[in-house]
Structure formats: C-alpha cells, structure tokens
Amino acid sequence: MATISVPLSPELQNQLDALVKDGIGSNRADVMRRALEHFAEEAAINAVLKAEHEVKTGKVLRGNARDILLGS
C-alpha cells in the first residue's frame, strides 16, 4: 500500500476531522480512502449517464468496430 502526503488548508483539515468525528471513517486516512472511492464511483456513474445521453441524442457509431477503428 502506498502512502502519500497531501497539504490541506486549515478549513479542509477541520472538515476532515469533522467527518471522522461524525463516524464517516475511523480516522483521517479512512475518510480519505472513502472519499476517493466515492469520487471514483461518481465518475463512473457520470460516464454511464453521458454515454446514455449520447445514445439518446444519436451520437453513436454504427458498423464493424474494426472498420471504424481503421477508418475504412
């Protein structure tokens, strides 16, 4: 497991400590891991929603994937 050091403003430190106090995580590191997992999940959801929107608006490619990739 890697360890990283990230400078935080006093406001972010206070928010982090409040999340620990509220039981979101058992300590600062746990809250940060959970925050990163949540961020990744949100990004994945947004990618799916964007793809669904593109399909609904007709922004799709049709045909053979190899031909599309090769520009044939």
C-alpha positions in Angstrom: 0.0 0.0 0.0 1.4 3.4 -0.9 1.4 6.4 1.4 1.0 9.9 0.0 1.2 13.3 1.7 -1.2 16.0 0.6 -1.1 19.5 2.0 -4.6 20.6 3.3 -5.8 24.0 4.2 -6.9 24.5 7.8 -10.5 24.5 6.6 -10.1 21.1 4.8 -8.4 19.7 7.9 -11.4 20.9 10.0 -13.8 19.3 7.5 -11.8 16.1 7.6 -11.7 16.0 11.4 -15.5 16.6 11.4 -16.1 13.7 9.1 -14.0 11.4 11.4 -16.0 12.8 14.4 -19.3 12.1 12.6 -18.2 8.5 12.1 -17.8 8.6 8.3 -14.4 6.9 8.8 -12.4 5.6 11.7 -9.6 8.1 11.1 -8.4 10.7 8.6 -6.8 8.1 6.3 -10.0 6.0 6.3 -12.1 9.1 5.4 -9.7 10.0 2.6 -9.9 6.4 1.2 -13.6 6.5 1.3 -13.7 9.9 -0.4 -11.5 8.6 -3.2 -13.7 5.6 -3.7 -16.8 7.8 -3.7 -15.2 10.1 -6.2 -14.3 7.2 -8.5 -17.9 5.8 -8.2 -19.4 9.2 -9.1 -17.1 9.5 -12.1 -18.1 6.0 -13.3 -21.8 6.9 -12.9 -21.3 10.2 -14.8 -19.6 8.3 -17.6 -22.6 6.0 -18.0 -25.0 8.8 -17.9 -23.0 10.7 -20.5 -23.0 7.6 -22.7 -26.7 7.1 -22.3 -27.3 10.8 -23.3 -25.1 10.4 -26.3 -27.1 7.4 -27.5 -30.4 9.2 -26.9 -29.1 12.2 -29.0 -27.9 9.9 -31.8 -24.2 10.3 -31.2 -23.3 6.7 -31.9 -21.1 4.8 -34.3 -22.6 2.0 -36.3 -20.9 -0.7 -38.2 -17.9 -3.0 -37.8 -15.7 -1.9 -35.0 -12.5 -2.9 -36.9 -13.6 -0.8 -39.9 -14.4 2.2 -37.7 -11.1 2.0 -35.9 -9.1 1.6 -39.1 -11.1 4.3 -40.8 -12.3 2.0 -43.6 
